Amino acid sequence: MGLREAASCFVIFLLSVSVVQGEDPWGVTCTPTPICAVKGSKVQIRCSYWHPSTKDGLDVAVEQRFWFTKVQDSEPVDLREASEYTGRVKYDCGNKACTLTITDLRDSDSAVYQFRFTTNHPTGSFTGSPGVSLSVTGVQVISTKSSGCWKDCSYFDVECHTSCPPTPSLSYIWYKNGQKTTGEKSFTAHFYSIDSLSCAVRGHEDFPSAPVCVHGNSCDRVNYIDRNICAFRGSSVDISCSYNSYYYRITKSWFVAVREDEQLYRPRAVDLLKHPGFTDRVEVLEPERGRSTLRIKNLRLSDSAQYRFTLKSYMFEWDRSFPGTTLTVTDVQVIWSPIGPTLTCHSSCLLSGRPSFVWYENGTEIPWETSATFKGFLHPENNYSCSYEHHHSSPVYAPKVPLVQLSQPGDILKDSSVSLTCSSDANPPPAYTWYKENQTLFNRAAQLVFSSIRSSGEYYCTAENALGKTASKRVLINVKYAPQSSSVSVSPSGEIMEGSSVTLTCSSDANPAAHYTWYKENRTLLQGPEGVYRLSSISSGDSGVYSCKSENQYGRINSTSLHLDVQSHYTWYKENRTLLQGPEGVYRLSSISSGDSGVYSCKSENQYGRINSTSLHLDVQCE
């Protein structure tokens, strides 16, 4: 890590050497080794490691990589499982290297950090030694009087000091009587006897030094007992500060700090004793002269904020820009990790000593689970919760059977907009997947949206979290639409002979099913749901143009026309003598005589059968 990169996270390296343990081909090296960092900043430590690819005929594979500062029961404690680091450590591992990041550095983080990796080989566990030494330091103001000036003032040389070695890349913020002002790491200026000074590293203004009286001990100053406090929802907290005023008669108040980017748009902060959001939940105590305590009861998550104290006299007011105490209100949470898998009882509050954890399965205490990590079998039908120092978490559990809801009641028309919403009771919140029939859809959100739906189908969803996966019931989206097309057909196809049976069929794509009407030319023949018109013994008189209409409540459409031509074969007889055969059935006598008198008849036939007509007696009279 170079000096420019170090400055970005306010880390100063005293030395940069490698720490190696194990003879080649096993080893660990970490850089840098001694680190000095400002409280409230972050630090990064990088270790690389190596091992043989095979040993004793076994392919060597890394199983664990972690950092530790403590050993418990002869085993190093992974920082991720150490409660005092909860939520503040991150590992970034890959390509035989691993980087540890620690944020929000605290005085208690000063320690020796060691990296360890283990493999599947019986002798393949290595630790970097002696480790990386981290020192966390605060800042303080050092002043030296140089000369006097007019009317109770003096020139002072002041310096913002840390125990870390000096570096030109760091810049500083100064507070004079609580008001933010400019200045270098050290400078000379004149100060009156009531003036106080505090400084901070730029970017970490929430961790300024304790204000000091530049001239004497009776200046105006405020100093907070704790810069960070973490508390649980529903509990009470005391936020305290010490103060001093050059003047005798003063008024005091506590308020919630307003972010700098909001100060131009919000009214001046309100005394918490008069704040509607804290009614009946706050009181201000003064256990001793020069000390004020703000007590907040029945804490809410929304109470997480920075709280500041101000004092005011007729000549002076402690500036409200001076950083106060940051309060974090949290719940105990159960966090799932894929490693194991395991459950961790998590709190962003700083835990000290040997905290007491209790685990529950379906609300019943599990007596043998007393650490922050639950490593037992996780049954998908059960729920799990934990408590820390009598503060209980919400239970975690696999998703219940999801419910699928349609965005609108009633009929769903084709090309309309419609959506399905999948919801499931689960903790942690589940991820959703949608399916149509058995086909997985690309949508992974809780809502499936159709901007222009085209077809019907059965849909369902699954809800999945770390503890399990469940599927919903299937929901049918029945898309309604007017007849899209209408077609007609005739059976049998081909030449239609007189006397045969013919079926005309009208069909249409519609939902709901269409109602049909048959026409010959403009005459209505038949109406009904089947769309079938039958002619049991067709005759030449049935020839003509046929069509149908398809309709439902959403619209109608007419079919194309169908021309039906009925063909027959006829034979004419006089007595038993055949006169004429042909398709037209017409026998003409152009110049009739008495000899044409007689009994005439005809026969009609096709491939399906024949029929004889009645006889016709023709009597030709001559004059």
C-alpha positions as CSV (number, residue, x, y, z in Angstrom):
1,M,0.0,0.0,0.0
2,G,1.6,3.3,-1.0
3,L,1.6,6.6,1.0
4,R,-1.1,8.2,-1.2
5,E,-3.4,5.2,-0.7
6,A,-2.7,5.2,3.0
7,A,-3.6,8.9,3.3
8,S,-7.0,8.2,1.8
9,C,-8.0,6.1,4.8
10,F,-5.9,8.1,7.3
11,V,-3.4,5.4,8.1
12,I,0.2,6.0,8.8
13,F,2.8,3.3,8.3
14,L,5.7,3.3,10.6
15,L,7.4,0.4,8.9
16,S,6.7,-1.9,5.9
17,V,8.3,-5.3,6.2
18,S,7.1,-8.8,5.5
19,V,6.2,-11.4,8.2
20,V,6.8,-14.9,7.0
21,Q,6.2,-18.2,8.7
22,G,6.8,-21.7,7.3
23,E,9.4,-22.9,5.0
24,D,8.9,-22.9,1.2
25,P,6.5,-24.1,-0.3
26,W,4.3,-23.1,2.7
27,G,4.2,-19.5,3.8
28,V,2.4,-16.3,4.8
29,T,3.5,-12.7,4.3
30,C,1.7,-9.6,5.5
31,T,2.4,-5.9,4.9
32,P,2.6,-3.5,6.6
33,T,3.5,-4.7,10.1
34,P,3.2,-1.7,12.5
35,I,0.3,0.6,11.7
36,C,-0.8,3.8,13.4
37,A,-4.3,5.1,12.6
38,V,-6.6,7.8,13.8
39,K,-9.6,6.9,15.9
40,G,-12.8,6.8,13.8
41,S,-10.9,6.0,10.5
42,K,-10.5,2.7,8.7
43,V,-7.5,0.5,8.1
44,Q,-6.5,-2.2,5.6
45,I,-4.1,-5.1,6.2
46,R,-3.1,-7.4,3.3
47,C,-1.6,-10.8,3.6
48,S,-0.6,-13.2,0.8
49,Y,0.0,-16.9,1.3
50,W,1.3,-20.0,-0.6
51,H,1.2,-23.7,-0.3
52,P,2.0,-26.8,-2.5
53,S,-0.6,-27.9,-5.0
54,T,-0.1,-31.5,-3.9
55,K,1.4,-33.2,-0.8
56,D,1.6,-36.9,0.1
57,G,-0.5,-37.7,-2.9
58,L,-3.3,-35.3,-1.8
59,D,-4.5,-32.3,-3.8
60,V,-4.1,-29.4,-1.3
61,A,-7.0,-27.0,-1.1
62,V,-7.6,-24.0,1.2
63,E,-10.6,-24.5,3.6
64,Q,-10.4,-21.4,5.8
65,R,-8.8,-17.9,5.7
66,F,-9.3,-15.5,8.6
67,W,-7.7,-13.0,11.0
68,F,-7.6,-13.1,14.7
69,T,-6.2,-11.2,17.8
70,K,-7.3,-13.6,20.5
71,V,-7.1,-17.3,21.3
72,Q,-9.9,-19.1,23.1
73,D,-9.6,-22.7,24.2
74,S,-6.3,-23.0,22.3
75,E,-8.1,-22.0,19.1
76,P,-7.8,-18.5,17.4
77,V,-11.1,-16.6,17.3
78,D,-12.1,-15.4,13.8
79,L,-12.6,-11.6,13.9
80,R,-16.0,-12.1,12.1
81,E,-17.2,-14.1,15.1
82,A,-15.8,-11.7,17.7
83,S,-18.7,-9.6,18.9
84,E,-16.7,-6.4,19.4
85,Y,-16.0,-6.3,15.7
86,T,-19.5,-7.2,14.5
87,G,-20.4,-5.1,11.5
88,R,-17.0,-3.5,11.3
89,V,-14.7,-6.1,9.6
90,K,-14.6,-7.3,6.0
91,Y,-12.5,-9.9,4.2
92,D,-11.7,-9.6,0.5
93,C,-9.9,-12.8,-0.5
94,G,-8.8,-14.2,-3.8
95,N,-5.7,-15.2,-5.9
96,K,-3.9,-16.4,-2.7
97,A,-4.2,-13.0,-1.0
98,C,-6.6,-11.6,1.6
99,T,-7.3,-8.1,2.7
100,L,-8.7,-7.2,6.1
101,T,-10.7,-3.9,6.4
102,I,-11.6,-2.6,9.8
103,T,-13.9,0.5,9.9
104,D,-14.8,2.9,12.7
105,L,-11.6,2.3,14.5
106,R,-11.8,2.4,18.3
107,D,-9.2,2.6,21.1
108,S,-9.9,-1.1,21.9
109,D,-8.9,-2.1,18.4
110,S,-5.2,-1.5,19.3
111,A,-3.8,-5.1,19.1
112,V,-1.7,-7.5,17.1
113,Y,-3.5,-9.0,14.1
114,Q,-2.5,-12.3,12.7
115,F,-3.6,-14.1,9.5
116,R,-4.2,-17.8,9.4
117,F,-5.1,-20.2,6.6
118,T,-6.0,-23.9,6.9
119,T,-6.0,-26.6,4.2
120,N,-7.4,-30.1,3.8
121,H,-3.9,-31.5,4.5
122,P,-3.4,-32.7,8.1
123,T,-0.3,-30.5,8.6
124,G,-1.5,-27.6,6.4
125,S,-2.3,-24.8,8.8
126,F,-0.2,-21.6,8.9
127,T,-0.2,-18.3,10.8
128,G,1.7,-15.1,10.0
129,S,3.8,-14.3,13.0
130,P,4.5,-12.1,14.9
131,G,1.6,-10.4,13.1
132,V,0.7,-6.8,12.3
133,S,0.6,-4.3,15.2
134,L,-2.1,-1.7,15.1
135,S,-2.1,1.4,17.3
136,V,-5.3,3.6,17.4
137,T,-4.7,7.1,18.5
138,G,-6.8,10.3,19.2
139,V,-5.8,13.9,18.7
140,Q,-5.0,16.7,21.2
141,V,-4.2,20.4,21.2
142,I,-0.8,21.5,22.4
143,S,-0.3,25.2,23.0
144,T,2.7,27.4,23.9
145,K,2.4,31.1,24.9
146,S,4.6,33.4,22.9
147,S,3.8,37.0,23.8
148,G,1.1,39.3,25.1
149,C,-1.3,41.5,23.2
150,W,-3.7,44.3,23.9
151,K,-6.5,43.8,26.5
152,D,-6.2,40.4,28.1
153,C,-5.0,38.4,25.0
154,S,-1.8,36.6,24.2
155,Y,-0.2,35.1,21.1
156,F,0.0,31.3,21.3
157,D,1.7,28.7,19.2
158,V,-0.9,25.8,18.8
159,E,-0.5,22.3,17.3
160,C,-2.9,19.5,16.6
161,H,-1.0,16.5,17.8
162,T,-1.3,12.7,17.4
163,S,1.0,9.9,18.5
164,C,1.3,8.8,14.9
165,P,4.4,10.1,13.0
166,P,3.8,13.4,11.1
167,T,2.8,13.2,7.5
168,P,2.2,16.1,5.1
169,S,-0.8,14.4,3.5
170,L,-3.1,14.8,6.6
171,S,-5.1,18.0,6.9
172,Y,-6.9,19.3,10.0
173,I,-10.1,21.0,11.3
174,W,-10.0,23.5,14.2
175,Y,-12.8,24.6,16.5
176,K,-12.6,27.8,18.4
177,N,-15.2,28.1,21.1
178,G,-17.0,25.2,19.4
179,Q,-17.1,27.0,16.0
180,K,-15.4,25.4,13.0
181,T,-12.6,27.5,11.7
182,T,-9.6,27.2,9.4
183,G,-6.0,26.4,10.3
184,E,-3.0,24.2,9.6
185,K,-1.5,21.5,11.8
186,S,0.2,24.2,13.7
187,F,-0.1,28.0,13.6
188,T,0.2,31.2,15.8
189,A,-2.7,33.4,16.6
190,H,-4.0,35.7,19.4
191,F,-6.5,34.3,21.9
192,Y,-8.5,35.8,24.8
193,S,-8.7,34.2,28.2
194,I,-12.2,32.8,27.5
195,D,-11.2,31.1,24.3
196,S,-10.9,27.3,23.9
197,L,-9.5,25.2,21.1
198,S,-10.1,21.8,19.7
199,C,-8.9,20.0,16.6
200,A,-9.6,17.0,14.4
201,V,-8.3,15.2,11.4
202,R,-10.2,16.4,8.3
203,G,-12.7,13.7,7.3
204,H,-13.1,12.6,10.9
205,E,-14.6,15.7,12.5
206,D,-16.8,13.5,14.7
207,F,-13.7,12.6,16.7
208,P,-12.2,16.0,17.8
209,S,-9.8,16.5,20.7
210,A,-11.1,17.6,24.1
211,P,-11.3,21.4,24.1
212,V,-8.5,23.1,26.0
213,C,-8.3,26.6,27.5
214,V,-5.6,28.3,25.6
215,H,-5.1,30.9,28.4
216,G,-5.9,29.8,31.9
217,N,-8.6,27.2,33.1
218,S,-11.8,29.2,33.1
219,C,-12.7,29.3,29.4
220,D,-15.9,28.2,27.8
221,R,-15.7,24.6,26.7
222,V,-17.8,21.4,26.3
223,N,-16.4,17.9,26.3
224,Y,-18.5,14.8,25.6
225,I,-17.9,11.7,27.8
226,D,-18.6,9.3,24.9
227,R,-18.3,10.1,21.2
228,N,-20.3,6.9,20.2
229,I,-23.0,5.2,22.1
230,C,-25.0,2.1,20.9
231,A,-28.3,1.1,22.6
232,F,-31.1,-1.2,21.9
233,R,-34.6,-0.2,20.8
234,G,-36.9,0.1,23.8
235,S,-34.1,0.7,26.3
236,S,-32.9,3.9,27.9
237,V,-29.6,5.7,27.4
238,D,-27.7,8.5,29.1
239,I,-25.6,10.9,27.0
240,S,-23.3,13.1,29.1
241,C,-20.9,15.9,28.7
242,S,-18.8,18.1,31.0
243,Y,-18.9,21.9,30.5
244,N,-17.4,25.1,31.8
245,S,-18.3,28.7,31.3
246,Y,-16.4,31.9,31.9
247,Y,-19.7,33.5,32.8
248,Y,-21.9,32.8,35.8
249,R,-25.4,33.0,34.5
250,I,-26.0,30.6,31.6
251,T,-28.8,28.6,30.0
252,K,-28.2,25.1,28.7
253,S,-30.0,22.8,26.3
254,W,-29.6,19.5,24.3
255,F,-30.6,19.2,20.6
256,V,-30.4,16.9,17.6
257,A,-27.7,18.0,15.2
258,V,-28.8,18.9,11.7
259,R,-26.6,17.7,8.8
260,E,-24.6,20.5,7.2
261,D,-26.3,19.9,3.8
262,E,-29.7,20.4,5.5
263,Q,-28.9,23.4,7.7
264,L,-29.8,25.9,5.0
265,Y,-33.3,24.4,4.5
266,R,-34.4,23.6,8.1
267,P,-35.2,25.9,11.0
268,R,-32.8,26.1,14.0
269,A,-32.6,22.9,16.1
270,V,-35.2,22.6,18.8
271,D,-34.4,22.0,22.5
272,L,-35.2,18.3,23.0
273,L,-37.3,19.1,26.1
274,K,-39.7,21.0,23.7
275,H,-39.3,18.6,20.8
276,P,-42.6,16.9,19.9
277,G,-40.8,13.7,18.8
278,F,-39.4,13.3,22.3
279,T,-42.4,14.2,24.4
280,D,-42.4,12.4,27.8
281,R,-39.3,10.5,26.7
282,V,-36.4,12.8,27.6
283,E,-35.1,14.5,30.8
284,V,-32.0,16.5,31.5
285,L,-30.1,15.7,34.7
286,E,-27.2,17.6,36.3
287,P,-25.7,15.1,38.7
288,E,-22.9,17.5,39.6
289,R,-21.9,21.0,38.8
290,G,-20.3,21.2,35.3
291,R,-21.9,18.0,34.1
292,S,-25.1,17.5,32.1
293,T,-26.8,14.2,31.2
294,L,-29.5,13.8,28.6
295,R,-31.6,10.7,29.3
296,I,-33.7,9.2,26.5
297,K,-36.2,6.5,27.4
298,N,-38.1,4.0,25.2
299,L,-35.6,4.4,22.4
300,R,-36.8,4.2,18.8
301,L,-34.7,3.3,15.7
302,S,-35.4,6.9,14.5
303,D,-33.6,8.2,17.5
304,S,-30.3,7.3,15.9
305,A,-28.6,10.7,15.4
306,Q,-25.9,13.0,16.8
307,Y,-26.8,14.8,20.0
308,R,-25.2,18.1,21.0
309,F,-25.1,20.3,24.0
310,T,-24.9,24.1,24.0
311,L,-24.6,26.8,26.7
312,K,-25.4,30.4,26.4
313,S,-24.9,33.6,28.4
314,Y,-25.7,37.2,27.6
315,M,-22.3,37.6,26.0
316,F,-21.5,34.2,24.5
317,E,-23.0,31.0,23.1
318,W,-21.1,27.7,22.5
319,D,-21.3,27.1,18.8
320,R,-23.6,24.3,17.7
321,S,-21.2,23.1,15.0
322,F,-19.0,21.4,17.6
323,P,-19.5,17.5,17.1
324,G,-21.4,15.8,19.9
325,T,-22.2,12.2,20.8
326,T,-23.5,9.9,18.0
327,L,-26.2,7.5,19.2
328,T,-27.0,4.3,17.3
329,V,-30.2,2.6,18.1
330,T,-30.4,-1.0,17.0
331,D,-32.2,-4.3,17.3
332,V,-30.6,-7.7,17.9
333,Q,-30.6,-9.5,14.6
334,V,-30.0,-13.0,13.4
335,I,-27.8,-13.0,10.3
336,W,-27.3,-16.1,8.1
337,S,-24.0,-17.0,6.6
338,P,-23.5,-19.6,3.8
339,I,-20.3,-20.8,5.6
340,G,-21.5,-23.9,7.4
341,P,-24.3,-22.6,7.0
342,T,-24.4,-20.7,10.3
343,L,-26.6,-18.2,12.1
344,T,-25.0,-15.3,14.0
345,C,-26.6,-13.2,16.7
346,H,-25.7,-9.8,15.6
347,S,-25.7,-6.3,17.1
348,S,-24.0,-3.2,15.9
349,C,-23.5,-2.2,19.6
350,L,-20.0,-2.7,21.1
351,L,-20.0,-5.8,23.2
352,S,-17.5,-6.1,26.1
353,G,-16.4,-8.9,28.4
354,R,-18.1,-12.3,27.8
355,P,-21.6,-11.4,26.6
356,S,-24.4,-13.9,27.2
357,F,-26.2,-15.3,24.2
358,V,-29.4,-17.5,24.2
359,W,-30.7,-19.3,21.1
360,Y,-34.4,-20.3,20.6
361,E,-36.0,-22.8,18.2
362,N,-39.7,-22.1,17.7
363,G,-39.5,-20.0,20.9
364,T,-38.0,-22.7,23.0
365,E,-34.5,-22.1,24.4
366,I,-31.7,-24.3,23.1
367,P,-29.6,-24.9,26.2
368,W,-26.4,-26.0,24.6
369,E,-26.1,-23.0,22.2
370,T,-24.5,-20.1,24.2
371,S,-22.2,-18.5,21.7
372,A,-22.9,-15.7,19.2
373,T,-22.9,-18.3,16.4
374,F,-25.5,-21.1,16.0
375,K,-24.0,-24.1,14.2
376,G,-26.7,-26.7,14.7
377,F,-29.0,-28.2,12.1
378,L,-31.4,-25.7,10.6
379,H,-34.8,-27.3,10.0
380,P,-36.7,-25.5,7.2
381,E,-40.0,-25.6,9.0
382,N,-38.7,-24.1,12.2
383,N,-37.9,-20.5,13.2
384,Y,-34.8,-19.4,15.0
385,S,-34.1,-16.3,17.2
386,C,-31.6,-15.2,19.8
387,S,-31.2,-12.8,22.7
388,Y,-28.2,-10.8,23.8
389,E,-28.2,-9.5,27.3
390,H,-32.0,-10.0,27.5
391,H,-32.6,-8.2,24.2
392,H,-34.4,-10.4,21.8
393,S,-34.2,-10.6,18.0
394,S,-37.0,-11.2,15.6
395,P,-37.1,-14.9,14.5
396,V,-35.7,-15.9,11.1
397,Y,-37.6,-18.6,9.2
398,A,-38.1,-20.0,5.7
399,P,-40.8,-18.5,3.4
400,K,-44.4,-19.5,4.1
401,V,-46.5,-20.6,1.1
402,P,-46.5,-17.5,-1.2
403,L,-49.8,-15.7,-2.1
404,V,-50.2,-14.6,-5.7
405,Q,-52.6,-11.6,-6.2
406,L,-53.9,-10.3,-9.5
407,S,-53.8,-6.5,-10.0
408,Q,-57.4,-6.2,-11.1
409,P,-60.7,-8.1,-10.6
410,G,-63.1,-9.1,-13.4
411,D,-62.3,-9.9,-17.0
412,I,-58.8,-9.4,-18.4
413,L,-58.9,-8.3,-22.0
414,K,-56.2,-9.0,-24.5
415,D,-53.6,-6.2,-24.9
416,S,-54.6,-4.8,-21.5
417,S,-52.1,-4.1,-18.7
418,V,-52.1,-6.5,-15.8
419,S,-49.7,-7.6,-13.0
420,L,-49.2,-10.4,-10.6
421,T,-47.8,-9.9,-7.1
422,C,-46.1,-12.6,-5.1
423,S,-45.8,-12.2,-1.4
424,S,-44.6,-14.5,1.4
425,D,-44.0,-14.1,5.1
426,A,-40.3,-14.8,5.6
427,N,-37.3,-13.4,7.5
428,P,-35.0,-12.6,6.0
429,P,-37.1,-11.3,3.1
430,P,-37.2,-13.8,0.2
431,A,-36.2,-13.6,-3.4
432,Y,-38.9,-14.4,-5.9
433,T,-38.9,-16.4,-9.1
434,W,-41.9,-16.6,-11.6
435,Y,-43.0,-19.5,-13.8
436,K,-45.5,-19.9,-16.6
437,E,-46.7,-23.5,-16.6
438,N,-43.3,-25.2,-16.0
439,Q,-41.2,-22.6,-17.8
440,T,-39.0,-20.3,-15.7
441,L,-39.5,-16.6,-16.5
442,F,-36.7,-14.0,-16.5
443,N,-38.5,-11.9,-14.0
444,R,-37.0,-12.1,-10.5
445,A,-39.0,-9.3,-8.7
446,A,-42.0,-9.7,-6.5
447,Q,-44.2,-8.3,-9.2
448,L,-44.7,-9.7,-12.7
449,V,-46.0,-7.0,-15.0
450,F,-47.6,-7.4,-18.5
451,S,-47.9,-4.1,-20.3
452,S,-49.9,-5.8,-23.1
453,I,-51.0,-9.3,-22.3
454,R,-51.5,-11.6,-25.2
455,S,-52.4,-15.1,-24.1
456,S,-53.9,-17.1,-21.2
457,G,-51.7,-19.3,-19.0
458,E,-51.2,-20.7,-15.5
459,Y,-48.6,-18.8,-13.4
460,Y,-47.0,-19.4,-10.1
461,C,-44.0,-18.1,-8.1
462,T,-41.5,-19.4,-5.6
463,A,-40.1,-17.5,-2.5
464,E,-36.6,-18.4,-1.3
465,N,-34.3,-17.2,1.4
466,A,-31.3,-18.8,3.1
467,L,-33.6,-21.1,5.2
468,G,-35.7,-22.6,2.5
469,K,-37.9,-22.3,-0.6
470,T,-41.7,-22.7,-1.2
471,A,-44.0,-22.5,-4.2
472,S,-47.4,-20.8,-4.5
473,K,-50.5,-22.3,-5.9
474,R,-51.1,-21.8,-9.7
475,V,-53.1,-18.9,-10.8
476,L,-54.9,-18.9,-14.2
477,I,-54.9,-15.7,-16.2
478,N,-57.8,-16.2,-18.6
479,V,-57.4,-13.6,-21.3
480,K,-60.7,-12.6,-23.0
481,Y,-60.9,-11.3,-26.6
482,A,-63.4,-10.9,-29.5
483,P,-63.3,-13.4,-32.4
484,Q,-59.9,-13.0,-34.1
485,S,-60.9,-14.8,-37.3
486,S,-63.7,-16.8,-38.8
487,S,-63.3,-19.6,-41.3
488,V,-65.9,-21.9,-43.1
489,S,-65.4,-25.4,-44.4
490,V,-67.6,-28.0,-46.1
491,S,-67.6,-31.8,-45.7
492,P,-67.2,-33.8,-47.8
493,S,-65.0,-31.6,-49.9
494,G,-65.0,-31.8,-53.7
495,E,-68.0,-32.3,-56.0
496,I,-71.3,-32.3,-54.1
497,M,-73.9,-34.6,-55.6
498,E,-77.6,-34.1,-55.1
499,G,-79.1,-36.3,-52.4
500,S,-75.9,-36.5,-50.4
501,S,-75.4,-35.3,-46.8
502,V,-73.3,-32.2,-46.4
503,T,-72.0,-30.4,-43.3
504,L,-70.9,-26.8,-43.2
505,T,-68.7,-25.8,-40.3
506,C,-67.9,-22.3,-39.0
507,S,-64.9,-21.9,-36.6
508,S,-63.4,-18.9,-34.8
509,D,-60.5,-18.1,-32.4
510,A,-62.4,-16.4,-29.5
511,N,-62.5,-16.3,-25.7
512,P,-65.2,-16.9,-24.5
513,A,-66.3,-19.2,-27.3
514,A,-68.2,-17.5,-30.1
515,H,-71.9,-17.8,-31.0
516,Y,-72.5,-18.5,-34.7
517,T,-75.1,-17.5,-37.3
518,W,-75.3,-19.1,-40.7
519,Y,-76.6,-17.3,-43.8
520,K,-77.6,-18.2,-47.4
521,E,-77.3,-15.0,-49.4
522,N,-79.0,-12.7,-46.9
523,R,-81.3,-15.2,-45.3
524,T,-80.6,-16.5,-41.8
525,L,-80.4,-20.3,-41.6
526,L,-79.3,-21.2,-38.2
527,Q,-78.0,-19.7,-34.9
528,G,-76.2,-21.5,-32.1
529,P,-73.0,-22.2,-30.2
530,E,-71.7,-25.1,-32.4
531,G,-71.3,-23.3,-35.7
532,V,-72.4,-26.4,-37.7
533,Y,-75.1,-26.4,-40.4
534,R,-76.1,-29.8,-41.8
535,L,-78.0,-30.6,-45.0
536,S,-79.1,-34.3,-44.8
537,S,-80.3,-34.8,-48.4
538,I,-79.0,-31.9,-50.5
539,S,-80.7,-30.9,-53.7
540,S,-79.8,-28.5,-56.5
541,G,-82.0,-26.0,-54.8
542,D,-79.5,-25.9,-52.0
543,S,-76.8,-24.5,-54.3
544,G,-75.8,-20.9,-53.5
545,V,-73.5,-18.6,-51.4
546,Y,-73.2,-19.4,-47.7
547,S,-71.5,-17.4,-44.9
548,C,-71.4,-17.2,-41.1
549,K,-70.9,-14.6,-38.4
550,S,-68.9,-15.3,-35.2
551,E,-69.6,-13.1,-32.2
552,N,-69.2,-12.9,-28.4
553,Q,-69.7,-10.0,-25.9
554,Y,-66.4,-8.4,-27.0
555,G,-67.0,-8.2,-30.7
556,R,-68.0,-10.0,-34.0
557,I,-66.5,-10.9,-37.3
558,N,-67.9,-12.3,-40.6
559,S,-66.4,-15.2,-42.5
560,T,-65.5,-15.4,-46.1
561,S,-68.2,-16.6,-48.5
562,L,-68.6,-20.3,-49.5
563,H,-70.2,-21.1,-52.9
564,L,-72.1,-24.5,-52.8
565,D,-72.8,-26.1,-56.2
566,V,-74.9,-29.3,-56.0
567,Q,-74.3,-31.8,-58.8
568,S,-76.8,-34.6,-59.9
569,H,-77.1,-37.2,-62.8
570,Y,-80.5,-37.6,-64.4
571,T,-82.1,-40.3,-66.8
572,W,-85.3,-39.7,-68.6
573,Y,-87.6,-42.6,-69.7
574,K,-90.8,-43.1,-71.9
575,E,-92.4,-46.2,-70.6
576,N,-89.3,-48.5,-70.3
577,R,-87.3,-46.8,-73.1
578,T,-84.3,-44.5,-72.1
579,L,-84.6,-41.1,-73.7
580,L,-81.8,-39.0,-72.3
581,Q,-79.0,-39.1,-69.7
582,G,-77.2,-36.0,-68.3
583,P,-76.5,-33.7,-65.4
584,E,-79.2,-31.1,-66.1
585,G,-82.3,-33.3,-65.8
586,V,-84.0,-31.4,-68.7
587,Y,-85.6,-33.3,-71.7
588,R,-86.8,-31.1,-74.5
589,L,-89.3,-31.9,-77.4
590,S,-88.9,-29.2,-80.0
591,S,-91.8,-30.3,-82.4
592,I,-94.2,-32.5,-80.5
593,S,-96.7,-34.9,-82.3
594,S,-99.3,-37.4,-81.2
595,G,-96.6,-40.0,-81.3
596,D,-95.0,-38.4,-78.4
597,S,-97.9,-39.2,-76.1
598,G,-97.1,-41.6,-73.4
599,V,-95.9,-42.0,-69.8
600,Y,-92.6,-40.3,-68.9
601,S,-90.4,-40.6,-65.8
602,C,-86.9,-39.7,-64.6
603,K,-84.3,-41.2,-62.3
604,S,-81.9,-39.0,-60.1
605,E,-78.7,-40.6,-58.9
606,N,-75.1,-39.9,-57.5
607,Q,-72.4,-41.9,-55.9
608,Y,-74.4,-42.2,-52.7
609,G,-77.7,-43.5,-54.2
610,R,-80.6,-43.1,-56.6
611,I,-84.3,-42.2,-56.7
612,N,-87.1,-42.5,-59.2
613,S,-89.6,-39.7,-59.9
614,T,-93.3,-40.1,-60.1
615,S,-94.7,-40.8,-63.6
616,L,-95.8,-38.0,-66.0
617,H,-98.6,-38.8,-68.6
618,L,-98.2,-36.8,-71.7
619,D,-101.3,-36.7,-74.1
620,V,-100.7,-35.0,-77.4
621,Q,-104.0,-34.0,-79.2
622,C,-104.1,-33.4,-83.0
623,E,-106.8,-31.4,-84.9
